[in-house]
Amino acid sequence: MTALKPRVADIRLAAEAGRDPAAIKIFAMATVVTGPTDARRGSQACGLSALRQSRGALTLMSGWTGVDLSTFRLDDEVRHVETDAGRTAMENITRADPSRVWTVREVAQHVGIGGIGPVFVGSGRTVADLMEAWIAETGVDGFNLAYVVAPESFEDVVEHVVPELQRRGRYKRAYAPGTLREKLGGAGPRLPSSHPASGFRSPRAHAQAAE
């Protein structure tokens, strides 16, 4: 949460450029390990942790960051390096939380299940509580779910978490018509005139947007 909250706030500053901050949808990466009870999922999480491999996790992170982590010892600190690869992943473990210093070993343990995002473990109710807490604290609009195993990770979310979120009014019960833009934002199928990119439309696109 510490790293994510200021990022969300910075993105919402787009209001200074004329954007409606509520129209900007921000989804955080997260992994869910869930089941019918907290005890069952805690056991499941321990089993998954036992399968985690440092070498594989560091290979994945090296690909994301463009930094060959195999050249470091496991207890070396990870420091920021400018690369042409995915800069967000490197920012997450070097600059996002000034109070924390990551070692290579800690990166391997964290990334080994689901990736760089948080891991929510527990029953459907517990996971829903955690999601709501993250939304309230950071200001994100939702989560882009990673997985541990496919399709089981997603099947568990559908069976245990989605019904709980629906009971709380946090998840749709039917698909809305229209484009993805309309489903996410509730506006029309094209960019509104208040969006900076609308100024790059062709004359024909401007006419269609006005219809």
N, C-alpha and C positions, 0 to 999 in steps of 0.2 A: 504493500500500500504506500509506503514511504516514497518509493521511486515513482509510482504511477500518478499520484495526486497532483504534483506540480506540472507534470506533462499535460494532463487533462486541462489544467488551468491555463497553460500556455496556448493550447489549441483553441480554447474558448475565447482567447483574446482576438480571434478573427472578427469579433463584433466591432472592433475598432476600424475594420476595413469595410464596414457596412453589412456584414453577415449577421444573420440571426443565430446566436450561439446555440439555441435549442435545435436548430436545423442541422447541426453538425453531429453526426452519430459516431460515437467512439466505442469500439468493442475491444476488450482486452483478451489476450490469449489465456486460456485456463485449461486444466485437465481435471476430469472428474472420475473418482473411483468410488462407486456407490453400490448400494444393495438394500435389502429389506431392513437391516439393522446396522447400528454403528459398529457393533462387535464384529459382525461378518465382514464389513468393509475394512475395518482395521486389520483383520487377519489377512485379507486380500492384499492390502497395501504392503504389509510386511513380506508377503510372498513375492510381490512384484519387485520390491527393493532387493530381494535376494537374487533376482535375475538380472539386475542392472549391471552393466559392464562399463567400467571407467573408460576403456579404450574406445568403445563405440560412442560413448557420450562425448568424449573429447574430439573424436573424428567429426561428429556432427557439428559441434561448436566451432571447430576449426574451419569447416566449410562455410558456416554462417558469417564468421568474423573476418576470414581471410588471414588469420594468424595461426601458424602451425604450433599448437599447444603441446605437441609431442617433444618439442625442443626444451620444455621446462620441466623441472622437478615438481612432484605433486604438491609439495608444500611451498612452492614459490608463489609470490603475489602476482595477480594478473593486473597489469598496468595498461593504460589506454594506448592504443597504437592506431594511427590514421591509416586506413586501407580503402580500397575501392570496392570492398565487399559490403555485406549488410552492416551498416554502422550502428543500427539500433541495438543489435545483440551485444556489441562491444560496449556501448553506452550503458546497457543494463547492468553490467558487472564491473564497471570502472568509475562511472561518474553519476549515475542516477541517484544513488544513495551515498552522500558524502560520509556518512557515519560508519559505513561498512567497507571492509577490505576483503576481497575474495581471493582465496587460494585456488590453484588449479584443481586440487582435490575436491574442494567445495563446489566448484563449477561442474565437475564430473558427477557428483552426487545429485546436484540440483537438476541438471539437464537430463539425467538418466531415465527419468519417467516423465514423458509428456512434453519436454522442452523447457524453455526459459520462464514460462508463466507459473502462476501459483497452482498447487494441486489441492483440490477440495476432496476430502475423504469423509465418508459417513453415509448415513441413511439419506433418503430423499429429503427429509425434513432438515437434517443437519446441513446438507449441501445447499439447500435453498436459503437457510439462515446465513450461511457464509457468503453466498452470492449477494444477498440483500445488504449485508454489512459492507462488502466491497463497493457496491454501487453507492451506498450512502456516504462512505468515507472518501471515495476517489472521484465520484461524479461521472463514471463511465455509464454507457447506456445498456451494455450487455456484454456477452462473452463469445468469443470465437473458440470453440472447443477443439482442443487437440485430443489425441487418443493414446492409449497404451497398447491395446490390441484391437484389431478391427475384424468383424464389426461389433464385437462384444462391448467395447467401451460405450459406443453410441446406443446400443440396445439397452444397456443398463440405465443410461440417462433417460431414454424414452419411457422405460418401465417405472422408474423410481423417482426421478427428479421432475420431469415434465408435469405429471399429475399434481404434485405439490405446488409447483409454480402456478399452475392453472387455478388451483383452489385459492391462491393468494392474489389472483388477478394480474400475475406477472408474465403470463405466457398465453399466446393466442389459442383459441379452441377451434378455429377454422382459418383457412387461408383466405386472405383478402384478394380481390381481383386487381388486375393492373400490373404494371411493371415493378421491378425490384425497387426503383426509386419511390414509387407510390406506396409500396408495402412498408418501407423503412421510414419514410418521411411524411406520408400522408398527403403530399402535394401532387402536382401533375406529373406527367411522364417526362417532362423536360425541365432543364434548369430554370429556376425563376429569374426574373430580370435583376433581382438583387444580388445574384451570384456573380462574382467577378468574371468567371469564364463565359458568361452569357454575351459579353462584349465581343467575343470572337466568332459568333454565329454568322453564317452566310445570310444574305437577304432572304433566301427561301426559308431557312430555319427560323429566322425572326418572324416571318409571316405565319409559319406553322405554330410557333409558340404563342402567338397572339390569338389563335383561333380558340 
